[in-house]
Amino acid sequence: MPEQSSEDQYGWLYGNKKESRVAPRAADDLPPPQLPPPGRNKGSSRPPKGPKKRKPIRKVIGIVVVLWIIFLIAVPVWAWGRIAQVDAEPTAARPGNQLGTNYLLVGSDSRRGLTKQQQKDLSTGGDSGGPGRTDTIMIMHVGKGPTLLMSIPRDSLVPIKGYGITKINAAYAYGGPKLLVSTLEQTTGLRIDNYVEVGFGGLVNVVDSVGGVEICPTTNIKDKDSGLDVKKGCQQANGKTALAFSRSRHSYATQDIQRVQSQRQVLGSIANKVKSPSTVLNPFRYQATAAGASGSLQIGKNVSPIDLGRFALNLSSAMSGKGLSCTIPLRDFAVRWDSVRALKMLDFIKNDETGQIGSLCTKDGLPKK
C-alpha cells in the first residue's frame, strides 16, 4: 500500500481542494431538544400575568382626603356669613399708618344670643339695651418681631372726648366701637387696624365646643358677682366657669390687675384647644367651634377673612413661648399707667420693634423687682 504524503494526509486542514474532510459532530446523533409549547414561559406552567390592578383602598383614601379638605374650607366660609360687622373706624383725626398690624380685641358684656335664663345661669345680669361695657381690652401687634398681646385694664383712667377723664371701658358704653377705638388711638398713639369683639355667649360657646379649657387659679375663689366657685390649682373648666374666671376680680387684692391675667390665661387655653388635632380632626367639634365663635363675634367692616385668619393664628403665637403677653406698664395697683415705661413700650410697638421691649413686658404691668 503506497504511503500517503503529508500533503495528502493533511490537505483537508490546509484547504487543499484535492481532498477535504468534514469533522464529525457529536451532536448529530443526539435527539432534538424539547421546546416548551407555544404561549408558555420556559419552566413555568402558570399563565402570564396581566396588568396590575390599582388597589381600591388608595382610591378611597384619596377621596376621603379631598372631602376632608373641602370640609375644612367650607366650615369657615359658612361661619364667615354668620359674623356681624360694625363700623369701628373713627372719623376724627387718627395716627398715620405704622409698621406691622394692630388688632383691637374686645370682650364685651353683650348678651347677644343669650336667653334670659342663660343670662341668669351665667350671672351676667340683664341686658341694658345699649352697647354695654368692655370687660376685656387687648391690643395685639403683629409684625417682623415677636407677636405682642397687651392687656389694658378696663378701670384705667383716660380722657374720653366729650366725657372728660373716666374709666376706659366707659368709652364703649358712650359711643360703641368707634369711640373706644378713637380713645385708644389718642391715648396710646397706636393706629388700630382691625377690630374684633367677642360677647359673653361667644366665650361660653367656644369653650364648651372644644371640650373645656384649663384654668389655674392661685387661690380658692367664691365670687357671687361673677358666679365663680373654684378651688386653688389647675383644673378643667367648662364655658360657664371659664367666663366667671375671666370676669372675677373682687376675690383678688389686685382686682383688675389679676383679672386681665386671668383673661389672657383663658384666651391662651382656648387658642391651644382650637388648633389642637382633637378639634381640627373631629368634624363635629370643628363645626361646633366655628358656630360658637361666629354666633357672638363682631368685627370691623374693613376686616377681611384673611385678616381674621391671621388674627387667630397670631393670637395662638402670642400666648405661646414665641410671643409676648403683657399688661400696659402700671405704677400701682390702682392701675395708673407708668407714663415713662408705657411710652417706651408704645414707641417700640409703633416702630415694629417688639423684640426690644424686654423687661418692659410684665404679666401684671408692674416693674420687675
ZIVEN-V241684 format. One record per residue. RES is the residue in one small letter. PSI is psi as a letter, one per 30 degrees, with the letter a starting at -180 (none if undefined). Layout:
BEGIN
res psi
RES PSI
RES PSI
END
This chain:
BEGIN
res psi
m k
p k
e k
q k
s l
s e
e e
d e
q e
y g
g e
w f
l e
y g
g g
n k
k f
k e
e k
s k
r k
v k
a k
p k
r k
a f
a f
d f
d f
l l
p l
p k
p l
q j
l k
p l
p l
p k
g g
r k
n k
k k
g g
s k
s f
r k
p l
p k
k k
g a
p k
k k
k k
r k
k k
p f
i e
r e
k e
v e
i e
g e
i e
v e
v e
v e
l e
w e
i e
i e
f e
l e
i e
a e
v e
p e
v e
w e
a e
w e
g f
r f
i k
a k
q k
v l
d j
a g
e k
p l
t f
a l
a k
r l
p l
g l
n k
q l
l k
g a
t k
n k
y k
l j
l k
v k
g j
s l
d g
s k
r g
r k
g f
l k
t l
k e
q e
q e
q e
k e
d e
l g
s h
t f
g l
g l
d k
s f
g f
g a
p f
g a
r l
t j
d f
t k
i j
m k
i k
m k
h k
v k
g b
k f
g a
p k
t k
l k
l j
m k
s k
i j
p k
r f
d g
s k
l k
v l
p k
i k
k k
g f
y g
g a
i k
t a
k k
i f
n f
a f
a e
y e
a e
y e
g g
g a
p e
k e
l e
l e
v e
s e
t e
l e
e e
q f
t e
t f
g g
l k
r k
i j
d e
n k
y k
v k
e k
v k
g l
f e
g e
g e
l e
v e
n e
v e
v e
d e
s f
v g
g g
g l
v l
e k
i l
c i
p k
t f
t l
n k
i k
k j
d j
k f
d e
s f
g g
l k
d j
v l
k l
k k
g l
c k
q l
q k
a k
n a
g e
k e
t e
a e
l e
a e
f e
s f
r f
s k
r f
h f
s f
y k
a e
t f
q c
d e
i e
q e
r e
v e
q e
s e
q e
r e
q e
v e
l e
g e
s e
i e
a e
n e
k e
v e
k f
s l
p e
s f
t e
v e
l f
n j
p e
f e
r e
y e
q e
a e
t e
a e
a e
g e
a e
s f
g f
s g
l k
q k
i l
g l
k f
n f
v k
s l
p e
i e
d e
l e
g e
r e
f e
a e
l e
n f
l e
s e
s e
a e
m f
s a
g f
k f
g a
l k
s j
c l
t k
i k
p k
l l
r e
d a
f f
a g
v h
r k
w k
d j
s e
v e
r e
a e
l e
k e
m e
l e
d e
f e
i e
k e
n g
d h
e h
t f
g f
q f
i e
g b
s f
l f
c j
t l
k e
d f
g f
l l
p k
k k
k none
END
